[in-house]
Amino acid sequence: MRCLGIESTAHTFGAAVMEDEAGGKAAASGTRNTGGVSASHEPQGGSESTDAERSVRDEEVLSSEKDMYEPDEGGIHPREAAEHHYAKSLDVYSNALRQAGIEVEELDCIAFSQGPGMPPSLDVGAVVARSLALKHNLPIYGVNHILGHIEIGRLMTDTEDPVVLYVSGGNSQVVSYAGGRYRVFGETLDIAAGNALDKLARTLGIPHPGGPEIERLAKEGEELLELSYVVKGMDFSFSGLLTEAQRMYEKGDVRKEDLCLSFQEHMYAMLVEATERAMAHLDRDEVLLTGGVAANGRLREMLETMAGERGGEAFLVPSEYATDNAAMIAWQGINRARNEEPDRISGTEIMSEWRPEEVKVTWR
């Protein structure tokens, strides 16, 4: 089965083709989308893929292309991000098919990020996916973006039943599979980790995305400053931490490097503590780190240390699949196609606040 995935939840527009030898309902029955009824009959700044984007699982990832919107200043501007996606969608999609070495007629289905995410950005991916599905008579599957991150992590690391720490620009959650669904056992009470990093970066004069530069500066830090630390059960809060860090910097009495070091250490310690509590609660010895912030080396190190001290193991999604990418959407499309009938076009409206526990898991 070959699935084209379309990713457009925030600043990245991506397209990828994944192939899996196992069949699914859509492929086995010859089901195709007929306009509302089911009938039988990510390198930054460009669209060129790196070898790393295609090398982790060559037998499954045939291509993974993306182009990222970069604001002139500040954070993501939703309207500008959507305009970027519209402008780049044809090139990214065409490059994905070319890199995969296939024609659109050789696809078995199409999947797209249906939510959660920024509505203007989500709309672009949905329109592209619907248009291709209707034009080429292909089954279409709306995919939960968070589950895409989780399932690509499970695929690439071979973890079996982990507690998942999912950290990105828009979400920060501790998730695990239980009772036929992915349940959220802990999450941010205010802003997501990636959002907090970007807000601090703007205060420090660092362009978007700010996480990588904050990580680099943190490595040069020497003094650990005292900042807010809030963990409530398996939930956590970053707004107080961010406000304190911003005020310290604006007063001008701290080194930028020390502030980045301290911000990272406090934030990641909160995340790891909440994750460890979930592991104890669920009696799990595996933890999976995924999402855009999962590319941070210090967070990866801290999670590995925690898991090792518990006699467990940390599984870290490869960095090229940590940030938003379309391969995870294509893979989740295959998961759905194996076990579910295609969506009706009328059922592919975007869901910007779609939570993972709202999805019935049919593929496990």
matplotlib code that plots the C-alpha trace (Angstrom):
import matplotlib.pyplot as plt

x = [0.0, 1.2, -0.1, 0.5, 0.6, -0.1, 1.0, 0.0, -0.8, 1.4, 4.5, 5.4, 3.8, 4.9, 4.2, 5.5, 4.9, 5.1, 4.8, 3.8, 3.5, 0.4, -2.9, -5.9, -9.6, -9.3, -6.7, -8.2, -11.7, -10.9, -12.8, -12.4, -13.7, -16.6, -17.3, -19.0, -19.9, -17.8, -18.4, -16.8, -15.5, 10.7, 14.8, 14.0, 13.6, 13.2, 11.5, 14.6, 14.9, 18.0, 19.2, 18.5, 14.8, 14.6, 17.2, 15.7, 13.3, 13.9, 11.4, 8.7, 9.6, 9.8, 10.0, 9.5, 9.4, 8.6, 8.9, 8.7, 7.2, 9.6, 8.1, 10.1, 9.7, 7.8, 6.0, 3.8, 1.2, -1.6, -2.7, 0.8, 1.5, -1.5, -0.5, 2.9, 1.4, -0.8, 2.2, 4.4, 1.9, 2.2, 6.0, 6.2, 3.6, 5.2, 8.7, 7.4, 6.0, 9.2, 11.5, 9.3, 9.6, 5.9, 2.9, -0.2, -2.1, 0.1, -1.1, -3.6, -4.8, -4.3, -4.0, -3.9, -3.5, -7.1, -6.1, -5.2, -3.5, -3.9, -7.2, -5.8, -2.9, -5.1, -7.5, -4.7, -3.7, -7.4, -8.2, -5.1, -6.0, -9.6, -8.8, -6.4, -8.7, -11.6, -9.5, -7.8, -10.6, -8.5, -9.6, -9.0, -8.2, -8.1, -5.3, -4.9, -1.6, -0.7, -1.3, 0.9, 3.8, 3.2, 2.9, 5.9, 7.8, 6.6, 7.5, 11.0, 12.0, 10.2, 8.9, 5.9, 3.7, 5.4, 4.4, 4.7, 6.1, 4.8, 6.3, 5.8, 5.0, 1.3, 1.0, 2.8, 1.2, 2.0, 0.0, -0.3, -2.5, -5.3, -8.7, -8.7, -7.6, -4.6, -5.3, -3.8, -2.5, -0.8, -0.5, 0.4, -2.0, -1.3, 1.2, 3.1, 6.8, 7.6, 5.5, 7.3, 10.7, 9.6, 8.3, 11.5, 13.5, 11.6, 12.4, 16.1, 16.0, 16.3, 14.4, 11.8, 12.1, 14.0, 14.5, 17.8, 19.5, 18.3, 19.8, 23.1, 23.3, 22.4, 25.5, 27.6, 25.7, 27.6, 25.1, 21.8, 19.3, 16.3, 13.1, 9.5, 8.9, 5.3, 4.2, 0.8, 0.4, 1.1, 0.3, 2.8, 2.8, 5.2, 3.7, 5.3, 8.7, 8.5, 7.4, 10.2, 12.8, 11.6, 11.6, 15.2, 16.4, 14.7, 16.3, 19.6, 21.3, 21.7, 23.7, 21.7, 23.6, 22.8, 19.1, 18.8, 20.6, 18.2, 15.1, 15.9, 16.8, 13.6, 11.3, 12.7, 12.8, 9.1, 8.4, 10.5, 9.1, 5.5, 6.5, 8.1, 4.9, 2.9, 5.3, 4.9, 1.1, 0.8, 3.6, 5.4, 9.1, 9.3, 9.0, 8.9, 9.9, 8.4, 7.3, 9.3, 10.9, 12.1, 15.0, 16.5, 19.6, 19.3, 15.7, 16.7, 19.6, 17.4, 14.7, 17.3, 18.7, 15.3, 14.3, 17.7, 17.4, 14.0, 15.4, 13.5, 14.4, 13.9, 13.1, 13.9, 12.2, 14.9, 15.4, 14.2, 10.9, 10.6, 9.6, 6.4, 6.7, 4.4, 5.8, 4.1, 0.8, 1.2, 2.1, -1.0, -3.0, -1.8, -2.7, -6.2, -6.5, -5.5, -8.4, -11.0, -13.2, -12.2, -13.7, -16.5, -15.5, -18.2, -16.5, -13.1, -13.7, -10.7, -10.8, -8.4, -8.8, -8.9, -7.7, -6.0, -8.4, -11.3, -9.9, -10.8, -7.7, -8.4, -4.8, -3.5]
y = [0.0, 3.5, 6.5, 10.2, 12.3, 16.0, 18.0, 21.6, 22.2, 25.2, 26.7, 23.6, 22.3, 18.8, 15.9, 12.4, 8.9, 5.9, 2.3, -0.7, -4.3, -5.0, -4.4, -2.6, -2.3, 0.5, -1.3, -4.8, -3.8, -1.3, 1.3, 4.8, 8.2, 9.5, 13.0, 12.1, 8.4, 5.2, 3.0, -0.3, -0.5, 18.8, 21.0, 24.4, 27.1, 24.8, 21.7, 19.6, 16.4, 15.4, 11.8, 11.6, 12.2, 9.0, 6.8, 5.6, 3.2, 3.1, 0.3, 2.5, 6.1, 6.7, 10.4, 13.3, 16.8, 20.1, 23.8, 26.0, 29.4, 31.8, 35.1, 38.3, 38.9, 37.6, 34.3, 32.5, 34.8, 32.4, 34.2, 34.5, 30.8, 29.8, 32.0, 30.3, 26.9, 27.7, 29.0, 26.0, 23.2, 22.2, 22.2, 20.2, 17.6, 17.2, 16.8, 14.2, 12.1, 12.6, 11.6, 8.5, 7.6, 7.1, 8.7, 9.8, 6.9, 4.5, 5.7, 3.7, 6.5, 10.0, 11.2, 14.7, 16.5, 17.2, 18.7, 19.9, 23.0, 26.5, 26.7, 28.7, 26.3, 23.2, 24.5, 24.5, 20.8, 19.7, 21.5, 19.9, 16.4, 16.7, 18.0, 15.1, 12.5, 13.7, 14.2, 10.8, 8.9, 7.9, 7.1, 9.9, 9.7, 12.6, 12.1, 13.3, 15.2, 14.2, 10.5, 10.9, 12.0, 9.1, 6.4, 7.5, 7.4, 3.8, 2.8, 4.3, 3.1, -0.3, 0.6, -1.6, 0.1, 3.3, 6.3, 9.1, 12.5, 14.6, 18.2, 20.6, 24.3, 23.8, 20.9, 19.4, 16.1, 12.9, 10.2, 6.5, 3.8, 2.4, 1.1, 1.4, 5.0, 7.2, 8.8, 12.1, 11.5, 14.9, 18.1, 21.8, 23.9, 27.0, 27.2, 24.5, 24.0, 25.0, 28.1, 29.1, 28.6, 30.8, 33.5, 33.6, 33.7, 36.8, 38.5, 37.6, 38.8, 35.3, 34.7, 32.0, 29.1, 29.9, 26.5, 25.5, 28.8, 28.6, 25.1, 26.4, 29.3, 27.0, 25.0, 28.1, 28.9, 28.7, 29.7, 27.9, 30.6, 30.1, 30.1, 29.0, 25.2, 24.0, 20.4, 19.4, 15.6, 14.9, 18.4, 21.2, 25.0, 27.1, 30.6, 31.6, 30.2, 32.3, 35.5, 35.3, 34.6, 37.5, 39.9, 38.8, 39.5, 42.9, 44.0, 43.4, 41.7, 38.1, 36.6, 35.4, 32.1, 31.5, 32.4, 29.9, 27.2, 27.8, 28.0, 24.7, 22.9, 24.0, 23.3, 19.9, 18.8, 19.5, 17.4, 14.5, 14.5, 14.4, 11.6, 9.6, 9.9, 8.6, 5.6, 4.8, 5.1, 2.9, 0.5, 1.0, 0.8, 2.3, 6.0, 7.6, 11.1, 12.7, 16.1, 19.1, 19.8, 16.2, 17.3, 19.0, 17.2, 18.1, 16.9, 13.6, 13.2, 13.9, 11.5, 8.7, 9.3, 9.1, 5.9, 4.3, 5.0, 3.3, 0.2, 1.1, 2.5, 5.7, 5.6, 8.8, 9.6, 10.3, 14.1, 14.3, 12.8, 14.9, 18.1, 18.3, 16.1, 14.4, 10.9, 10.6, 11.6, 9.1, 6.4, 7.1, 7.1, 3.5, 2.6, 3.8, 2.3, -1.1, -1.2, 1.4, 2.5, 5.9, 9.1, 10.8, 14.1, 15.7, 14.3, 15.8, 19.2, 20.5, 20.1, 22.6, 21.4, 17.7, 15.8, 12.4, 10.6, 11.5, 9.0, 5.3, 3.3, 0.5, -0.4, -1.8]
z = [0.0, -0.9, 0.9, 0.2, 3.4, 3.5, 6.6, 7.2, 10.9, 11.5, 9.8, 7.7, 4.5, 3.8, 1.5, 1.8, 0.3, 2.5, 1.3, 3.3, 2.1, 4.3, 2.7, 4.1, 3.6, 1.0, -1.1, -0.7, -1.7, -4.4, -2.5, -3.9, -2.9, -5.0, -3.7, -0.4, -0.6, -0.3, -3.4, -4.4, -8.0, 6.5, 4.7, 6.1, 3.6, 0.6, -0.8, -1.3, 0.8, 2.7, 2.5, 6.3, 5.6, 3.5, 5.1, 8.4, 6.9, 3.2, 2.6, 4.1, 3.5, -0.2, 0.1, 2.5, 1.3, 3.2, 3.0, 6.2, 6.5, 8.2, 9.5, 9.1, 12.8, 15.8, 15.8, 13.2, 11.5, 10.6, 7.4, 6.1, 6.9, 4.9, 2.0, 2.1, 2.1, -0.9, -2.8, -2.0, -2.1, -5.7, -5.7, -2.5, -3.6, -7.0, -5.5, -3.1, -6.0, -8.1, -5.2, -4.6, -8.3, -8.7, -10.5, -8.6, -10.2, -8.3, -4.9, -2.9, -0.6, 0.6, 4.2, 5.6, 9.0, 10.0, 13.4, 15.9, 14.5, 13.2, 11.1, 8.2, 7.8, 8.2, 5.6, 3.0, 3.5, 3.6, 0.3, -1.4, -0.1, -1.1, -4.5, -5.2, -3.8, -6.0, -9.1, -8.9, -7.3, -4.2, -0.7, 1.8, 5.5, 8.0, 10.5, 14.1, 14.0, 17.6, 16.8, 13.7, 16.0, 18.3, 15.6, 13.6, 16.9, 17.6, 14.0, 14.0, 17.4, 17.8, 21.2, 22.2, 24.8, 26.0, 28.0, 25.4, 26.2, 23.3, 23.2, 20.4, 19.7, 20.2, 22.6, 25.5, 26.8, 28.6, 26.7, 26.8, 25.2, 27.5, 26.8, 23.1, 22.9, 23.6, 26.9, 28.1, 31.6, 32.0, 30.0, 30.2, 32.1, 30.0, 27.1, 25.3, 25.8, 22.2, 22.5, 25.7, 24.0, 21.1, 23.3, 25.3, 22.0, 20.9, 24.2, 23.6, 20.0, 18.5, 15.3, 14.9, 15.5, 18.7, 20.3, 18.5, 19.3, 23.0, 23.2, 21.7, 24.2, 27.1, 26.4, 27.2, 30.4, 33.7, 36.5, 37.2, 38.2, 40.4, 38.4, 38.8, 38.9, 38.7, 38.6, 39.8, 39.7, 36.0, 34.8, 34.5, 33.9, 32.0, 32.1, 35.4, 34.3, 31.1, 32.9, 35.4, 32.7, 30.6, 33.6, 34.6, 31.1, 30.8, 34.1, 32.4, 35.4, 33.9, 31.1, 28.2, 28.3, 32.0, 31.4, 28.5, 30.6, 33.6, 31.5, 29.8, 33.0, 34.8, 31.8, 31.0, 34.6, 34.9, 31.8, 32.9, 36.5, 35.1, 32.7, 35.4, 37.5, 34.6, 34.2, 37.8, 37.7, 34.6, 35.6, 32.3, 31.7, 28.3, 27.4, 23.9, 23.3, 20.2, 18.8, 17.6, 21.0, 21.0, 18.9, 21.9, 23.0, 26.7, 27.0, 25.3, 27.8, 30.8, 29.7, 29.1, 32.5, 34.2, 32.3, 33.1, 36.8, 36.8, 35.1, 31.9, 28.5, 26.6, 22.9, 21.0, 17.7, 15.1, 14.8, 11.2, 12.3, 15.5, 13.9, 11.8, 8.7, 6.2, 6.6, 9.9, 8.3, 5.5, 8.0, 10.1, 6.9, 6.3, 9.8, 9.3, 5.8, 7.1, 9.5, 8.5, 5.6, 4.0, 5.2, 3.2, 1.8, 3.9, 7.0, 6.3, 7.8, 9.9, 13.7, 15.1, 18.7, 18.1, 21.1, 20.9, 23.2, 20.9, 18.3, 18.5, 17.9, 15.4, 14.4, 17.8]

ax = plt.figure().add_subplot(projection="3d")
ax.plot(x, y, z, "-o")
ax.set_aspect("equal")
plt.show()
